[in-house]
Amino acid sequence: MTRYHFHAADGSHFRDEDGEELVGLEEAKAVALNVLTEMLHDKSDEFWREKSFVVSVKDETGRLVACLTTIAVVDPVAQPDVPPEV
């Protein structure tokens, strides 16, 4: 079993100091997906303001083994009262 750490960024940063003992990378990827899904569910309003959420998975040596990034894009035409970002 390997200990994996799930670090999250959603406008602020959460560093997983404890980690979780898992069978392998496939299980760690599934946990990362669950973490990202929970972030999107719990902070959906923030997601549209922050524009991206990231979950990084590191093994017990600190090596990055997986990373999930989701990005929000809104067409400025759909929001005529908001000036486009340059």
C-alpha positions, -999 to 999 in steps of 0.1 A, spaced: 0 0 0 11 35 -8 2 68 10 -12 94 -14 -17 131 -6 -45 151 -22 -37 188 -25 -64 211 -36 -65 246 -51 -98 265 -55 -87 301 -50 -71 290 -17 -48 261 -12 -53 230 9 -23 208 16 -31 173 27 -5 165 53 -20 132 64 -27 115 31 -45 82 26 -31 46 23 -44 32 -9 -38 1 -30 -23 19 -60 -25 48 -85 -59 37 -99 -75 40 -65 -57 74 -59 -71 87 -92 -106 77 -82 -102 95 -49 -89 126 -67 -119 126 -89 -142 124 -58 -123 153 -42 -128 174 -73 -164 165 -76 -170 175 -40 -152 208 -46 -174 215 -76 -206 206 -56 -197 225 -25 -182 256 -41 -200 259 -75 -204 297 -71 -167 302 -63 -157 280 -93 -172 304 -118 -153 333 -101 -120 315 -96 -121 300 -131 -103 267 -121 -100 241 -95 -70 217 -92 -64 185 -73 -28 173 -73 -20 138 -61 15 131 -47 29 98 -34 47 93 -1 80 105 -16 64 138 -27 64 129 -64 34 143 -84 16 112 -98 -16 127 -111 -33 161 -115 -69 170 -122 -77 205 -135 -111 218 -144 -116 252 -160 -146 275 -163 -151 294 -195 -181 317 -200 -186 334 -234 -186 372 -228 -215 375 -253 -236 355 -229 -228 381 -202 -231 415 -219 -228 434 -187 -194 419 -179 -164 433 -198 -142 406 -215 -109 398 -198 -78 407 -218 
